[in-house]
Amino acid sequence: MEQSLDGKVAIVTGANRGIGEAVARELARVGACVVLAARGADALREIAGSLNGNGHAAPTDVGRIEDLDRLVATAVERFGGVDILVNNAGVAPPAKQIYKVSLEEWESTMNVNLRGVWYLSNLCHPLMKQRGGGAIVNISSTSGLHHDIGLGVYGISKAAVAMLTTVCAKEWARDGIRVNALAPGLVRTELAKPILDYVESHDVKPNVMNMIGDPEDVARLVRFLVTDESRYITGDIIRIDGGELL
């Protein structure tokens, strides 16, 4: 029997589509009050409104510090605190070799994929500590575990998220806060569409299972990691990739 999240408050970034939307729906399904954060305000409000009173839309640009401050303040004002954080929002510049990446592309990628994760986690840490603990799940990528040609900046940012996960898990365990990361492989999302199109048009086998994941596959694993069912797991980087890196 799956564990309820009744009374828990979650923030999910990048929640207007793809993995973030699936995570928000899954957490709300098992009882959590979910603050959905993303730049796509219209889609965000529509999704939040479909969560039977358990969702609240908070339009947010994760690359802007002032937006993150406002996001956490909204969660506290609306629901009284934060127990769960899912750092899912991510961006990727167009595929190119590392020496062709512009400073603007580098900074915009790092601001969302790394700085935003670090800053938002730091904001939530004392709130979770006050409530006796909490759980953070960072969405990294298999691109952070091995080099994909043309995805260097994206891969570097996701590798850094994996290390940030380890650091926070070790430093915050004494506060009752568990921190883990997921490294999805190929999942049917808008961000992955260029790769999906190539794989499907060239009949490429994406992994040993020869399948592509759905956002719901990731969402179910997130749900496990934020409940006490996974109480003995922290600081882990869990691949969910159909055996892509075997």
C-alpha positions as CSV (number, residue, x, y, z in Angstrom):
1,M,0.0,0.0,0.0
2,E,1.5,3.3,-1.1
3,Q,2.1,5.9,1.6
4,S,0.0,9.1,1.8
5,L,1.5,12.6,1.7
6,D,-1.5,14.1,3.5
7,G,-0.4,17.3,5.3
8,K,2.9,17.6,3.4
9,V,3.7,20.7,1.3
10,A,5.7,20.3,-1.9
11,I,7.4,22.7,-4.4
12,V,7.9,21.4,-7.9
13,T,9.7,23.5,-10.4
14,G,9.3,23.2,-14.2
15,A,5.8,22.0,-13.4
16,N,4.0,23.3,-16.5
17,R,4.8,20.2,-18.6
18,G,6.7,17.0,-18.9
19,I,8.3,15.5,-15.9
20,G,7.5,18.4,-13.6
21,E,3.8,18.2,-14.5
22,A,3.8,14.4,-13.9
23,V,5.5,14.8,-10.6
24,A,3.1,17.5,-9.4
25,R,0.1,15.4,-10.4
26,E,1.6,12.3,-8.7
27,L,2.3,14.1,-5.4
28,A,-1.1,15.7,-5.3
29,R,-2.7,12.3,-6.1
30,V,-1.3,10.9,-2.8
31,G,-2.4,14.0,-0.8
32,A,0.4,16.6,-0.9
33,C,-0.4,20.3,-1.3
34,V,1.7,21.2,-4.3
35,V,3.1,24.7,-5.3
36,L,3.7,24.5,-9.0
37,A,6.5,26.7,-10.4
38,A,7.4,27.5,-14.0
39,R,7.5,30.3,-16.5
40,G,4.4,29.1,-18.5
41,A,1.8,30.8,-16.3
42,D,-1.3,29.8,-18.3
43,A,-0.5,26.1,-18.4
44,L,0.6,26.2,-14.8
45,R,-2.7,27.6,-13.6
46,E,-4.6,25.1,-15.7
47,I,-2.7,22.2,-14.2
48,A,-2.9,23.6,-10.6
49,G,-6.7,24.0,-11.0
50,S,-7.1,20.3,-12.0
51,L,-5.5,19.0,-8.7
52,N,-8.7,19.0,-6.6
53,G,-7.7,21.9,-4.4
54,N,-4.2,20.5,-3.8
55,G,-2.4,22.7,-6.3
56,H,-1.3,26.4,-6.4
57,A,0.3,28.0,-9.4
58,A,3.3,30.2,-8.7
59,P,4.7,31.6,-12.0
60,T,8.5,31.5,-11.5
61,D,11.7,32.0,-13.6
62,V,14.1,29.7,-11.8
63,G,17.0,31.7,-13.2
64,R,15.9,34.8,-11.2
65,I,16.8,34.9,-7.5
66,E,13.9,37.3,-6.7
67,D,11.5,34.8,-8.2
68,L,12.8,32.0,-6.0
69,D,12.5,34.2,-2.9
70,R,8.9,34.9,-3.9
71,L,8.2,31.2,-4.6
72,V,9.2,30.0,-1.2
73,A,7.3,32.9,0.5
74,T,4.2,31.9,-1.5
75,A,4.5,28.3,-0.3
76,V,4.7,29.5,3.4
77,E,1.9,31.9,3.0
78,R,-0.4,29.5,1.2
79,F,0.3,26.2,3.0
80,G,2.4,27.1,6.0
81,G,5.8,25.7,5.1
82,V,7.8,23.3,2.9
83,D,8.4,19.6,3.4
84,I,9.3,18.5,-0.2
85,L,11.3,20.1,-2.9
86,V,11.6,18.7,-6.5
87,N,14.2,20.7,-8.5
88,N,13.1,19.7,-12.0
89,A,13.3,22.9,-14.1
90,G,16.0,22.7,-16.7
91,V,17.2,24.2,-19.9
92,A,19.7,23.1,-22.6
93,P,21.4,25.3,-25.2
94,P,21.4,24.1,-28.8
95,A,23.8,21.2,-29.3
96,K,27.3,22.3,-30.2
97,Q,30.9,21.6,-29.3
98,I,32.0,23.2,-26.1
99,Y,34.3,25.8,-27.8
100,K,31.3,27.2,-29.7
101,V,29.2,27.8,-26.6
102,S,28.7,31.5,-25.9
103,L,29.1,33.1,-22.5
104,E,25.4,33.9,-22.5
105,E,24.5,30.2,-23.2
106,W,26.8,29.1,-20.5
107,E,25.5,31.5,-17.9
108,S,21.8,31.0,-18.7
109,T,22.2,27.2,-18.5
110,M,24.1,27.3,-15.2
111,N,21.7,29.9,-13.7
112,V,18.7,27.5,-14.1
113,N,20.2,24.1,-13.9
114,L,22.7,24.7,-11.1
115,R,22.4,28.1,-9.3
116,G,18.6,27.8,-9.1
117,V,18.8,24.3,-7.6
118,W,21.4,25.4,-5.0
119,Y,19.6,28.6,-4.1
120,L,16.1,27.1,-3.8
121,S,17.4,24.2,-1.8
122,N,19.1,26.7,0.6
123,L,15.8,28.6,1.0
124,C,13.9,25.4,1.8
125,H,16.5,23.9,4.2
126,P,15.6,26.0,7.3
127,L,11.8,25.6,6.6
128,M,12.2,21.8,6.4
129,K,14.4,21.8,9.5
130,Q,11.7,23.7,11.5
131,R,9.1,21.0,10.5
132,G,11.4,18.2,11.7
133,G,12.9,17.2,8.3
134,G,12.0,16.9,4.6
135,A,13.0,15.5,1.3
136,I,14.6,17.0,-1.8
137,V,14.8,15.3,-5.2
138,N,17.0,16.9,-7.9
139,I,16.4,16.0,-11.5
140,S,19.8,15.5,-13.0
141,S,20.4,13.5,-16.2
142,T,22.4,10.6,-17.6
143,S,24.2,13.4,-19.5
144,G,25.7,14.3,-16.2
145,L,27.2,10.9,-15.8
146,H,28.8,10.5,-19.2
147,H,29.7,12.7,-22.2
148,D,27.2,13.2,-24.9
149,I,28.7,14.9,-27.9
150,G,27.3,18.4,-28.3
151,L,25.6,18.4,-24.9
152,G,28.7,19.5,-22.9
153,V,27.3,22.5,-21.1
154,Y,24.1,20.7,-20.2
155,G,26.1,17.7,-19.1
156,I,28.4,19.8,-16.9
157,S,25.5,21.5,-15.2
158,K,23.9,18.1,-14.5
159,A,27.1,16.6,-13.2
160,A,27.4,19.6,-10.8
161,V,23.8,18.9,-9.6
162,A,24.9,15.3,-8.8
163,M,27.7,16.7,-6.6
164,L,25.5,19.3,-5.0
165,T,23.1,16.5,-4.1
166,T,25.9,14.6,-2.4
167,V,27.1,17.7,-0.5
168,C,23.6,18.7,0.7
169,A,22.7,15.1,1.7
170,K,25.8,14.9,3.9
171,E,25.5,18.3,5.5
172,W,21.7,18.2,6.1
173,A,21.2,14.6,7.3
174,R,21.5,15.8,10.9
175,D,18.5,18.1,10.2
176,G,16.4,15.1,9.1
177,I,16.5,16.2,5.4
178,R,17.2,13.6,2.8
179,V,18.5,14.7,-0.6
180,N,18.7,12.5,-3.7
181,A,18.9,12.9,-7.4
182,L,17.5,11.1,-10.4
183,A,19.4,10.8,-13.6
184,P,16.7,10.1,-16.3
185,G,17.7,8.8,-19.7
186,L,15.5,9.4,-22.7
187,V,12.1,10.5,-21.6
188,R,9.2,11.9,-23.8
189,T,9.5,15.6,-23.0
190,E,9.7,18.7,-25.0
191,L,13.3,19.3,-23.9
192,A,14.3,15.8,-25.3
193,K,12.3,16.2,-28.6
194,P,15.4,16.8,-30.9
195,I,17.0,13.6,-29.6
196,L,13.7,11.7,-29.7
197,D,13.2,12.7,-33.3
198,Y,16.7,11.6,-34.3
199,V,16.4,8.2,-32.4
200,E,13.0,7.5,-34.0
201,S,13.8,8.6,-37.5
202,H,17.1,6.7,-37.6
203,D,15.8,3.6,-35.8
204,V,18.4,3.9,-33.1
205,K,18.2,1.6,-30.1
206,P,18.2,4.1,-27.1
207,N,19.1,1.6,-24.4
208,V,19.2,-2.2,-23.6
209,M,15.4,-2.2,-23.1
210,N,14.9,-0.5,-26.4
211,M,12.3,1.8,-25.0
212,I,11.7,5.5,-24.2
213,G,10.5,6.5,-20.7
214,D,7.4,8.5,-20.0
215,P,7.3,11.4,-17.4
216,E,5.1,9.2,-15.2
217,D,7.9,6.7,-14.8
218,V,10.1,9.4,-13.3
219,A,7.2,10.8,-11.2
220,R,6.5,7.5,-9.5
221,L,10.1,7.2,-8.4
222,V,10.1,10.8,-7.1
223,R,7.0,9.9,-5.1
224,F,8.9,6.9,-3.5
225,L,11.9,9.1,-2.7
226,V,9.9,11.8,-0.8
227,T,8.0,9.3,1.4
228,D,9.2,7.4,4.4
229,E,9.3,4.3,2.2
230,S,12.7,5.5,1.2
231,R,13.8,6.6,4.7
232,Y,17.1,4.9,4.5
233,I,18.1,6.5,1.1
234,T,20.0,9.8,0.9
235,G,22.8,11.2,-1.2
236,D,22.1,8.7,-4.0
237,I,22.1,9.4,-7.8
238,I,19.6,7.0,-9.2
239,R,19.6,6.3,-13.0
240,I,16.2,5.7,-14.6
241,D,17.3,5.1,-18.1
242,G,16.2,1.7,-19.4
243,G,19.8,0.5,-19.0
244,E,21.3,3.2,-21.3
245,L,24.6,3.4,-19.5
246,L,25.1,-0.4,-19.0
